[in-house]
């Protein structure tokens, strides 16, 4: 499935429900699915509870909460929203891009030197093009654009936290960095993604209880791999990738301190890259197995 066929979820916070409805259809044509809120507190609750929000459109003058009296809307809404959003992103290690969309010329003039501000009087395509372009610049957007087939598996089965791990790993080819710490960190991330992949295979392909092999079991992932192999022979290239990655990440990954002697044997950035490309093959294989099983 191509990127253009994969919709993204965008939150619009605007007290003008009619305007939001008017925006919904042209947005859907651009593969942008709008969720809406009429005040900041309601919108902030959506942001905190919906990990699939990829962008936020803020009105310039809106209600801060549902008890605010009509006619008291002001730019104080925008200052509150941006301050609380930035603090939440810092605390949670997440970044969701946003822009301002206003029907007031003076509000546009007030904020356009700091933020990307759009006018409701303009063609909505200008706003929607910006939203889509900013999404594609993000980590998950870049990954989905560069690797659309593996992204299908990631999008459907990965947790939000691990989506961000794999996006960061592939963002601007981070997996090719040569520094010792970079290679150790990347191997640690690969170990985490490797374990997550086999957990998914256990749950969604074997359809077995994940607690069958407790997380405290040091051989948990190996047992899951053996269980999958008992049902369908794992291709040799996937099996070898899994075994070699497990060895390298266990010995040199960030969960296991590396002493000076081991540093001399630390896998090169090219070895790390080969594990990353092997992960993409595993994702494609896993996606094929699960989809065929369901159909």
Beta strands, then each sheet from edge to edge (+ up, - down):
strand 1: 8-13
strand 2: 32-37
strand 3: 53-58
strand 4: 97-102
strand 5: 117-119
sheet 1: 2+ 1+ 3+ 4+ 5+
end
